[in-house]
Amino acid sequence: MSDVLAAFRELSQNWDQIQASQMCGCCECLQIFPRDDIVAWTGLDMHNYEDPAAISKQTALCPRCGGESVIGDKSGYPINPQFLERMNDAWFQRTMIRRAPPRP
């Protein structure tokens, strides 16, 4: 599996990963920032805001652009401009090569 394909899984429901990270990056706006800059998350509502299981499934929002495309250094992937650009190319510019659907 391609590393950008595998890393995509780290962009959602990433509360635990981000909390364990020191530095984070956004695959949408390509900015790198400390974890403490993240102040907004998505995934909670009035029915589950006190549920620990729901809290751990939150997704970080980028403090620069608001995108749901933040990855932390504890993900195991590099937080550097080169990797973020590869992720951006694959997911936001839609240049990732996909298999053709099977022929009938």
N, CA, C and O atoms as a Tinker XYZ file with bonds, in Angstrom:
   416  protein
     1  N      0.853000   -1.181000    0.000000    73     2
     2  CA     0.000000    0.000000    0.000000    64     1     3
     3  C      0.898000    1.244000    0.000000    63     2     4     5
     4  O      1.891000    1.305000    0.726000    81     3
     5  N      0.551000    2.185000   -0.786000    73     3     6
     6  CA     1.282000    3.438000   -0.875000    64     5     7
     7  C      1.233000    4.172000    0.469000    63     6     8     9
     8  O      0.233000    4.107000    1.184000    81     7
     9  N      2.317000    4.865000    0.800000    73     7    10
    10  CA     2.326000    5.590000    2.069000    64     9    11
    11  C      1.297000    6.718000    2.097000    63    10    12    13
    12  O      0.748000    7.003000    3.161000    81    11
    13  N      1.016000    7.366000    0.971000    73    11    14
    14  CA     0.000000    8.426000    0.992000    64    13    15
    15  C     -1.398000    7.835000    1.159000    63    14    16    17
    16  O     -2.276000    8.475000    1.736000    81    15
    17  N     -1.604000    6.633000    0.662000    73    15    18
    18  CA    -2.886000    5.962000    0.857000    64    17    19
    19  C     -3.043000    5.560000    2.323000    63    18    20    21
    20  O     -4.101000    5.768000    2.916000    81    19
    21  N     -2.016000    4.998000    2.891000    73    19    22
    22  CA    -2.062000    4.601000    4.297000    64    21    23
    23  C     -2.171000    5.828000    5.208000    63    22    24    25
    24  O     -2.907000    5.799000    6.194000    81    23
    25  N     -1.457000    6.889000    4.891000    73    23    26
    26  CA    -1.473000    8.093000    5.730000    64    25    27
    27  C     -2.834000    8.773000    5.728000    63    26    28    29
    28  O     -3.184000    9.456000    6.691000    81    27
    29  N     -3.600000    8.597000    4.668000    73    27    30
    30  CA    -4.926000    9.209000    4.599000    64    29    31
    31  C     -5.796000    8.774000    5.771000    63    30    32    33
    32  O     -6.632000    9.544000    6.245000    81    31
    33  N     -5.605000    7.553000    6.235000    73    31    34
    34  CA    -6.373000    7.042000    7.374000    64    33    35
    35  C     -6.087000    7.794000    8.664000    63    34    36    37
    36  O     -6.885000    7.755000    9.601000    81    35
    37  N     -4.954000    8.477000    8.713000    73    35    38
    38  CA    -4.560000    9.217000    9.914000    64    37    39
    39  C     -5.174000   10.616000    9.979000    63    38    40    41
    40  O     -4.978000   11.332000   10.961000    81    39
    41  N     -5.911000   11.008000    8.943000    73    39    42
    42  CA    -6.461000   12.359000    8.885000    64    41    43
    43  C     -7.824000   12.489000    9.551000    63    42    44    45
    44  O     -8.318000   13.603000    9.729000    81    43
    45  N     -8.431000   11.386000    9.916000    73    43    46
    46  CA    -9.742000   11.476000   10.563000    64    45    47
    47  C     -9.741000   10.667000   11.853000    63    46    48    49
    48  O     -8.947000    9.742000   12.031000    81    47
    49  N    -10.636000   11.034000   12.734000    73    47    50
    50  CA   -10.738000   10.409000   14.057000    64    49    51
    51  C     -9.349000   10.293000   14.680000    63    50    52    53
    52  O     -8.934000    9.219000   15.117000    81    51
    53  N     -8.642000   11.421000   14.710000    73    51    54
    54  CA    -7.230000   11.425000   15.092000    64    53    55
    55  C     -6.923000   12.113000   16.421000    63    54    56    57
    56  O     -5.792000   12.548000   16.641000    81    55
    57  N     -7.897000   12.215000   17.295000    73    55    58
    58  CA    -7.697000   12.868000   18.601000    64    57    59
    59  C     -6.478000   12.304000   19.325000    63    58    60    61
    60  O     -5.591000   13.061000   19.720000    81    59
    61  N     -6.425000   10.989000   19.502000    73    59    62
    62  CA    -5.330000   10.379000   20.267000    64    61    63
    63  C     -3.978000   10.630000   19.601000    63    62    64    65
    64  O     -3.004000   10.969000   20.273000    81    63
    65  N     -3.922000   10.465000   18.292000    73    63    66
    66  CA    -2.673000   10.671000   17.563000    64    65    67
    67  C     -2.199000   12.119000   17.690000    63    66    68    69
    68  O     -1.015000   12.368000   17.915000    81    67
    69  N     -3.105000   13.056000   17.549000    73    67    70
    70  CA    -2.727000   14.474000   17.634000    64    69    71
    71  C     -2.315000   14.833000   19.059000    63    70    72    73
    72  O     -1.347000   15.568000   19.254000    81    71
    73  N     -3.033000   14.327000   20.047000    73    71    74
    74  CA    -2.677000   14.619000   21.438000    64    73    75
    75  C     -1.286000   14.105000   21.794000    63    74    76    77
    76  O     -0.607000   14.691000   22.637000    81    75
    77  N     -0.857000   13.018000   21.161000    73    75    78
    78  CA     0.469000   12.452000   21.424000    64    77    79
    79  C      1.567000   13.125000   20.601000    63    78    80    81
    80  O      2.750000   12.894000   20.852000    81    79
    81  N      1.202000   13.934000   19.645000    73    79    82
    82  CA     2.167000   14.570000   18.736000    64    81    83
    83  C      2.679000   15.888000   19.293000    63    82    84    85
    84  O      2.042000   16.510000   20.143000    81    83
    85  N      3.832000   16.299000   18.805000    73    83    86
    86  CA     4.373000   17.619000   19.112000    64    85    87
    87  C      4.121000   18.579000   17.949000    63    86    88    89
    88  O      3.681000   19.712000   18.145000    81    87
    89  N      4.409000   18.100000   16.732000    73    87    90
    90  CA     4.229000   18.914000   15.531000    64    89    91
    91  C      3.191000   18.267000   14.624000    63    90    92    93
    92  O      3.061000   17.044000   14.572000    81    91
    93  N      2.454000   19.118000   13.911000    73    91    94
    94  CA     1.413000   18.658000   13.005000    64    93    95
    95  C      1.536000   19.406000   11.685000    63    94    96    97
    96  O      2.185000   20.449000   11.598000    81    95
    97  N      0.905000   18.856000   10.670000    73    95    98
    98  CA     0.886000   19.512000    9.378000    64    97    99
    99  C     -0.468000   19.335000    8.734000    63    98   100   101
   100  O     -1.197000   18.393000    9.042000    81    99
   101  N     -0.802000   20.247000    7.838000    73    99   102
   102  CA    -2.072000   20.188000    7.123000    64   101   103
   103  C     -1.799000   19.808000    5.677000    63   102   104   105
   104  O     -1.010000   20.454000    4.988000    81   103
   105  N     -2.458000   18.757000    5.233000    73   103   106
   106  CA    -2.285000   18.283000    3.860000    64   105   107
   107  C     -3.056000   19.136000    2.863000    63   106   108   109
   108  O     -2.894000   18.970000    1.654000    81   107
   109  N     -3.889000   20.042000    3.351000    73   107   110
   110  CA    -4.648000   20.908000    2.452000    64   109   111
   111  C     -3.907000   22.219000    2.200000    63   110   112   113
   112  O     -3.687000   22.590000    1.048000    81   111
   113  N     -3.521000   22.923000    3.266000    73   111   114
   114  CA    -2.849000   24.212000    3.087000    64   113   115
   115  C     -1.325000   24.124000    3.214000    63   114   116   117
   116  O     -0.622000   25.113000    3.008000    81   115
   117  N     -0.820000   22.927000    3.557000    73   115   118
   118  CA     0.611000   22.622000    3.617000    64   117   119
   119  C      1.355000   23.335000    4.743000    63   118   120   121
   120  O      2.582000   23.426000    4.707000    81   119
   121  N      0.638000   23.837000    5.736000    73   119   122
   122  CA     1.269000   24.517000    6.857000    64   121   123
   123  C      1.686000   23.513000    7.924000    63   122   124   125
   124  O      1.027000   22.489000    8.108000    81   123
   125  N      2.776000   23.801000    8.626000    73   123   126
   126  CA     3.269000   22.997000    9.737000    64   125   127
   127  C      3.165000   23.854000   10.989000    63   126   128   129
   128  O      3.498000   25.039000   10.968000    81   127
   129  N      2.703000   23.252000   12.081000    73   127   130
   130  CA     2.432000   24.015000   13.296000    64   129   131
   131  C      2.497000   23.088000   14.511000    63   130   132   133
   132  O      2.370000   21.871000   14.378000    81   131
   133  N      2.698000   23.676000   15.706000    73   131   134
   134  CA     2.688000   22.858000   16.917000    64   133   135
   135  C      1.271000   22.373000   17.246000    63   134   136   137
   136  O      0.283000   23.036000   16.929000    81   135
   137  N      1.196000   21.218000   17.879000    73   135   138
   138  CA    -0.089000   20.637000   18.263000    64   137   139
   139  C     -0.959000   21.625000   19.038000    63   138   140   141
   140  O     -2.175000   21.664000   18.846000    81   139
   141  N     -0.356000   22.405000   19.892000    73   139   142
   142  CA    -1.135000   23.323000   20.734000    64   141   143
   143  C     -1.852000   24.411000   19.948000    63   142   144   145
   144  O     -2.721000   25.086000   20.500000    81   143
   145  N     -1.515000   24.602000   18.678000    73   143   146
   146  CA    -2.228000   25.576000   17.846000    64   145   147
   147  C     -3.626000   25.082000   17.468000    63   146   148   149
   148  O     -4.488000   25.879000   17.098000    81   147
   149  N     -3.849000   23.769000   17.562000    73   147   150
   150  CA    -5.154000   23.202000   17.192000    64   149   151
   151  C     -6.152000   23.488000   18.312000    63   150   152   153
   152  O     -5.965000   23.062000   19.452000    81   151
   153  N     -7.198000   24.206000   17.972000    73   151   154
   154  CA    -8.211000   24.567000   18.975000    64   153   155
   155  C     -9.611000   24.102000   18.587000    63   154   156   157
   156  O    -10.549000   24.253000   19.370000    81   155
   157  N     -9.765000   23.542000   17.394000    73   155   158
   158  CA   -11.093000   23.128000   16.947000    64   157   159
   159  C    -11.057000   21.680000   16.453000    63   158   160   161
   160  O    -10.100000   21.227000   15.825000    81   159
   161  N    -12.128000   20.992000   16.765000    73   159   162
   162  CA   -12.276000   19.580000   16.408000    64   161   163
   163  C    -13.689000   19.376000   15.890000    63   162   164   165
   164  O    -14.590000   20.160000   16.189000    81   163
   165  N    -13.875000   18.330000   15.120000    73   163   166
   166  CA   -15.201000   17.979000   14.649000    64   165   167
   167  C    -15.514000   16.554000   15.092000    63   166   168   169
   168  O    -14.612000   15.733000   15.261000    81   167
   169  N    -16.795000   16.271000   15.275000    73   167   170
   170  CA   -17.193000   14.917000   15.627000    64   169   171
   171  C    -18.053000   14.809000   16.863000    63   170   172   173
   172  O    -18.599000   13.742000   17.143000    81   171
   173  N    -18.185000   15.891000   17.610000    73   171   174
   174  CA   -19.031000   15.857000   18.802000    64   173   175
   175  C    -20.298000   16.667000   18.570000    63   174   176   177
   176  O    -20.320000   17.606000   17.775000    81   175
   177  N    -21.341000   16.288000   19.275000    73   175   178
   178  CA   -22.566000   17.077000   19.267000    64   177   179
   179  C    -23.138000   17.071000   20.689000    63   178   180   181
   180  O    -22.506000   16.546000   21.605000    81   179
   181  N    -24.286000   17.630000   20.872000    73   179   182
   182  CA   -24.870000   17.764000   22.211000    64   181   183
   183  C    -25.187000   16.408000   22.849000    63   182   184   185
   184  O    -25.360000   16.329000   24.065000    81   183
   185  N    -25.266000   15.360000   22.061000    73   183   186
   186  CA   -25.615000   14.054000   22.597000    64   185   187
   187  C    -24.415000   13.235000   23.055000    63   186   188   189
   188  O    -24.575000   12.288000   23.824000    81   187
   189  N    -23.227000   13.582000   22.599000    73   187   190
   190  CA   -22.075000   12.746000   22.938000    64   189   191
   191  C    -20.858000   13.521000   23.445000    63   190   192   193
   192  O    -19.770000   12.950000   23.526000    81   191
   193  N    -21.005000   14.780000   23.783000    73   191   194
   194  CA   -19.841000   15.590000   24.124000    64   193   195
   195  C    -19.147000   15.160000   25.415000    63   194   196   197
   196  O    -18.013000   15.576000   25.655000    81   195
   197  N    -19.783000   14.348000   26.250000    73   195   198
   198  CA   -19.141000   13.851000   27.470000    64   197   199
   199  C    -18.735000   12.384000   27.358000    63   198   200   201
   200  O    -18.222000   11.814000   28.321000    81   199
   201  N    -18.952000   11.775000   26.214000    73   199   202
   202  CA   -18.647000   10.359000   25.997000    64   201   203
   203  C    -17.176000   10.198000   25.622000    63   202   204   205
   204  O    -16.765000   10.675000   24.565000    81   203
   205  N    -16.363000    9.532000   26.468000    73   203   206
   206  CA   -14.929000    9.372000   26.166000    64   205   207
   207  C    -14.668000    8.688000   24.830000    63   206   208   209
   208  O    -13.701000    9.024000   24.146000    81   207
   209  N    -15.506000    7.743000   24.451000    73   207   210
   210  CA   -15.313000    7.062000   23.163000    64   209   211
   211  C    -15.519000    8.042000   22.008000    63   210   212   213
   212  O    -14.791000    8.001000   21.016000    81   211
   213  N    -16.505000    8.913000   22.140000    73   211   214
   214  CA   -16.762000    9.907000   21.090000    64   213   215
   215  C    -15.644000   10.949000   21.044000    63   214   216   217
   216  O    -15.252000   11.401000   19.968000    81   215
   217  N    -15.143000   11.321000   22.200000    73   215   218
   218  CA   -14.055000   12.301000   22.249000    64   217   219
   219  C    -12.840000   11.775000   21.500000    63   218   220   221
   220  O    -12.203000   12.527000   20.761000    81   219
   221  N    -12.506000   10.506000   21.674000    73   219   222
   222  CA   -11.319000    9.953000   21.012000    64   221   223
   223  C    -11.511000    9.790000   19.512000    63   222   224   225
   224  O    -10.543000    9.541000   18.794000    81   223
   225  N    -12.743000    9.927000   19.021000    73   223   226
   226  CA   -13.005000    9.820000   17.586000    64   225   227
   227  C    -13.098000   11.179000   16.896000    63   226   228   229
   228  O    -13.464000   11.254000   15.723000    81   227
   229  N    -12.771000   12.248000   17.613000    73   227   230
   230  CA   -12.807000   13.573000   17.000000    64   229   231
   231  C    -11.715000   13.718000   15.936000    63   230   232   233
   232  O    -10.696000   13.028000   15.966000    81   231
   233  N    -11.957000   14.625000   15.008000    73   231   234
   234  CA   -11.005000   14.925000   13.945000    64   233   235
   235  C    -10.522000   16.358000   14.108000    63   234   236   237
   236  O    -11.320000   17.282000   14.265000    81   235
   237  N     -9.204000   16.531000   14.070000    73   235   238
   238  CA    -8.612000   17.860000   14.208000    64   237   239
   239  C     -8.928000   18.724000   13.000000    63   238   240   241
   240  O     -8.944000   18.247000   11.866000    81   239
   241  N     -9.179000   20.006000   13.260000    73   239   242
   242  CA    -9.348000   21.000000   12.203000    64   241   243
   243  C     -8.091000   21.861000   12.152000    63   242   244   245
   244  O     -7.571000   22.278000   13.187000    81   243
   245  N     -7.616000   22.119000   10.962000    73   243   246
   246  CA    -6.408000   22.916000   10.793000    64   245   247
   247  C     -6.623000   24.328000   11.338000    63   246   248   249
   248  O     -7.617000   24.977000   11.012000    81   247
   249  N     -5.697000   24.800000   12.163000    73   247   250
   250  CA    -5.830000   26.159000   12.696000    64   249   251
   251  C     -5.554000   27.250000   11.666000    63   250   252   253
   252  O     -5.820000   28.424000   11.926000    81   251
   253  N     -5.027000   26.882000   10.510000    73   251   254
   254  CA    -4.721000   27.866000    9.474000    64   253   255
   255  C     -5.839000   27.971000    8.436000    63   254   256   257
   256  O     -6.240000   29.073000    8.060000    81   255
   257  N     -6.346000   26.809000    7.967000    73   255   258
   258  CA    -7.344000   26.842000    6.886000    64   257   259
   259  C     -8.691000   26.228000    7.282000    63   258   260   261
   260  O     -9.666000   26.360000    6.541000    81   259
   261  N     -8.757000   25.567000    8.425000    73   259   262
   262  CA   -10.006000   24.953000    8.871000    64   261   263
   263  C    -10.283000   23.589000    8.278000    63   262   264   265
   264  O    -11.332000   23.004000    8.549000    81   263
   265  N     -9.375000   23.068000    7.479000    73   263   266
   266  CA    -9.576000   21.770000    6.836000    64   265   267
   267  C     -9.460000   20.601000    7.793000    63   266   268   269
   268  O     -8.790000   20.690000    8.822000    81   267
   269  N    -10.117000   19.507000    7.447000    73   267   270
   270  CA   -10.040000   18.262000    8.212000    64   269   271
   271  C     -8.935000   17.393000    7.634000    63   270   272   273
   272  O     -9.181000   16.254000    7.236000    81   271
   273  N     -7.747000   17.913000    7.587000    73   271   274
   274  CA    -6.645000   17.201000    6.931000    64   273   275
   275  C     -5.337000   17.368000    7.699000    63   274   276   277
   276  O     -4.279000   17.592000    7.111000    81   275
   277  N     -5.430000   17.255000    9.019000    73   275   278
   278  CA    -4.273000   17.428000    9.893000    64   277   279
   279  C     -3.684000   16.061000   10.232000    63   278   280   281
   280  O     -4.410000   15.108000   10.519000    81   279
   281  N     -2.375000   15.986000   10.195000    73   279   282
   282  CA    -1.665000   14.762000   10.576000    64   281   283
   283  C     -0.562000   15.145000   11.551000    63   282   284   285
   284  O      0.104000   16.167000   11.380000    81   283
   285  N     -0.374000   14.323000   12.567000    73   283   286
   286  CA     0.630000   14.603000   13.588000    64   285   287
   287  C      1.862000   13.734000   13.435000    63   286   288   289
   288  O      1.835000   12.713000   12.747000    81   287
   289  N      2.949000   14.147000   14.084000    73   287   290
   290  CA     4.192000   13.393000   13.962000    64   289   291
   291  C      4.110000   12.007000   14.607000    63   290   292   293
   292  O      4.918000   11.141000   14.273000    81   291
   293  N      3.174000   11.769000   15.508000    73   291   294
   294  CA     3.009000   10.439000   16.100000    64   293   295
   295  C      2.280000    9.479000   15.169000    63   294   296   297
   296  O      2.073000    8.316000   15.515000    81   295
   297  N      1.893000    9.953000   14.005000    73   295   298
   298  CA     1.261000    9.077000   13.012000    64   297   299
   299  C      2.285000    8.112000   12.415000    63   298   300   301
   300  O      1.923000    7.072000   11.866000    81   299
   301  N      3.564000    8.466000   12.529000    73   299   302
   302  CA     4.599000    7.659000   11.919000    64   301   303
   303  C      5.013000    8.171000   10.543000    63   302   304   305
   304  O      5.928000    7.628000    9.924000    81   303
   305  N      4.347000    9.200000   10.073000    73   303   306
   306  CA     4.677000    9.800000    8.775000    64   305   307
   307  C      5.410000   11.111000    9.004000    63   306   308   309
   308  O      5.189000   11.781000   10.013000    81   307
   309  N      6.285000   11.481000    8.067000    73   307   310
   310  CA     7.053000   12.710000    8.256000    64   309   311
   311  C      6.170000   13.956000    8.145000    63   310   312   313
   312  O      5.300000   14.046000    7.278000    81   311
   313  N      6.409000   14.886000    9.020000    73   311   314
   314  CA     5.706000   16.175000    8.958000    64   313   315
   315  C      6.706000   17.154000    8.362000    63   314   316   317
   316  O      7.411000   17.869000    9.074000    81   315
   317  N      6.745000   17.164000    7.042000    73   315   318
   318  CA     7.652000   18.060000    6.326000    64   317   319
   319  C      6.969000   18.492000    5.033000    63   318   320   321
   320  O      6.001000   17.863000    4.605000    81   319
   321  N      7.463000   19.555000    4.410000    73   319   322
   322  CA     6.810000   20.065000    3.199000    64   321   323
   323  C      6.695000   19.037000    2.082000    63   322   324   325
   324  O      5.695000   19.013000    1.365000    81   323
   325  N      7.698000   18.195000    1.929000    73   323   326
   326  CA     7.674000   17.218000    0.841000    64   325   327
   327  C      6.524000   16.213000    1.014000    63   326   328   329
   328  O      5.785000   15.950000    0.065000    81   327
   329  N      6.374000   15.659000    2.206000    73   327   330
   330  CA     5.307000   14.684000    2.423000    64   329   331
   331  C      3.935000   15.344000    2.334000    63   330   332   333
   332  O      3.015000   14.783000    1.739000    81   331
   333  N      3.793000   16.526000    2.919000    73   331   334
   334  CA     2.502000   17.222000    2.851000    64   333   335
   335  C      2.132000   17.541000    1.405000    63   334   336   337
   336  O      0.961000   17.459000    1.034000    81   335
   337  N      3.113000   17.901000    0.593000    73   335   338
   338  CA     2.846000   18.164000   -0.833000    64   337   339
   339  C      2.398000   16.899000   -1.553000    63   338   340   341
   340  O      1.494000   16.944000   -2.387000    81   339
   341  N      3.025000   15.776000   -1.235000    73   339   342
   342  CA     2.609000   14.502000   -1.845000    64   341   343
   343  C      1.175000   14.162000   -1.448000    63   342   344   345
   344  O      0.385000   13.712000   -2.278000    81   343
   345  N      0.847000   14.377000   -0.189000    73   343   346
   346  CA    -0.522000   14.120000    0.274000    64   345   347
   347  C     -1.495000   15.062000   -0.428000    63   346   348   349
   348  O     -2.568000   14.640000   -0.859000    81   347
   349  N     -1.124000   16.334000   -0.542000    73   347   350
   350  CA    -1.980000   17.307000   -1.203000    64   349   351
   351  C     -2.198000   16.933000   -2.664000    63   350   352   353
   352  O     -3.321000   16.981000   -3.166000    81   351
   353  N     -1.125000   16.564000   -3.334000    73   351   354
   354  CA    -1.256000   16.159000   -4.741000    64   353   355
   355  C     -2.210000   14.974000   -4.886000    63   354   356   357
   356  O     -3.052000   14.952000   -5.783000    81   355
   357  N     -2.070000   14.001000   -4.005000    73   355   358
   358  CA    -2.876000   12.785000   -4.113000    64   357   359
   359  C     -4.340000   13.024000   -3.769000    63   358   360   361
   360  O     -5.228000   12.517000   -4.455000    81   359
   361  N     -4.600000   13.790000   -2.716000    73   359   362
   362  CA    -5.971000   13.876000   -2.200000    64   361   363
   363  C     -6.704000   15.147000   -2.586000    63   362   364   365
   364  O     -7.924000   15.124000   -2.747000    81   363
   365  N     -5.999000   16.246000   -2.737000    73   363   366
   366  CA    -6.682000   17.502000   -3.029000    64   365   367
   367  C     -6.562000   17.912000   -4.493000    63   366   368   369
   368  O     -7.436000   18.596000   -5.026000    81   367
   369  N     -5.484000   17.494000   -5.133000    73   367   370
   370  CA    -5.334000   17.775000   -6.555000    64   369   371
   371  C     -5.823000   16.592000   -7.387000    63   370   372   373
   372  O     -5.911000   16.674000   -8.612000    81   371
   373  N     -6.136000   15.503000   -6.711000    73   371   374
   374  CA    -6.679000   14.281000   -7.323000    64   373   375
   375  C     -5.771000   13.708000   -8.399000    63   374   376   377
   376  O     -6.219000   13.338000   -9.483000    81   375
   377  N     -4.491000   13.643000   -8.078000    73   375   378
   378  CA    -3.553000   13.066000   -9.032000    64   377   379
   379  C     -3.197000   11.626000   -8.688000    63   378   380   381
   380  O     -2.418000   10.988000   -9.396000    81   379
   381  N     -3.764000   11.119000   -7.607000    73   379   382
   382  CA    -3.462000    9.739000   -7.240000    64   381   383
   383  C     -3.998000    8.802000   -8.323000    63   382   384   385
   384  O     -5.133000    8.936000   -8.781000    81   383
   385  N     -3.177000    7.884000   -8.706000    73   383   386
   386  CA    -3.584000    6.923000   -9.731000    64   385   387
   387  C     -4.507000    5.903000   -9.084000    63   386   388   389
   388  O     -4.192000    5.337000   -8.037000    81   387
   389  N     -5.641000    5.680000   -9.715000    73   387   390
   390  CA    -6.600000    4.703000   -9.223000    64   389   391
   391  C     -6.742000    3.590000  -10.252000    63   390   392   393
   392  O     -6.575000    3.802000  -11.453000    81   391
   393  N     -7.051000    2.418000   -9.758000    73   391   394
   394  CA    -7.296000    1.292000  -10.663000    64   393   395
   395  C     -8.547000    1.535000  -11.479000    63   394   396   397
   396  O     -9.530000    2.090000  -10.989000    81   395
   397  N     -8.498000    1.123000  -12.693000    73   395   398
   398  CA    -9.677000    1.222000  -13.553000    64   397   399
   399  C    -10.702000    0.211000  -13.066000    63   398   400   401
   400  O    -10.333000   -0.864000  -12.593000    81   399
   401  N    -11.990000    0.541000  -13.176000    73   399   402
   402  CA   -13.020000   -0.420000  -12.770000    64   401   403
   403  C    -12.979000   -1.647000  -13.690000    63   402   404   405
   404  O    -12.581000   -1.549000  -14.851000    81   403
   405  N    -13.390000   -2.788000  -13.163000    73   403   406
   406  CA   -13.375000   -3.989000  -13.990000    64   405   407
   407  C    -14.320000   -3.865000  -15.190000    63   406   408   409
   408  O    -15.380000   -3.243000  -15.111000    81   407
   409  N    -13.915000   -4.456000  -16.262000    73   407   410
   410  CA   -14.753000   -4.425000  -17.467000    64   409   411
   411  C    -15.838000   -5.486000  -17.358000    63   410   412   413
   412  O    -15.618000   -6.565000  -16.808000    81   411
   413  N    -17.016000   -5.161000  -17.893000    73   411   414
   414  CA   -18.109000   -6.147000  -17.823000    64   413   415
   415  C    -17.862000   -7.339000  -18.719000    63   414   416
   416  O    -18.685000   -8.252000  -18.772000    81   415
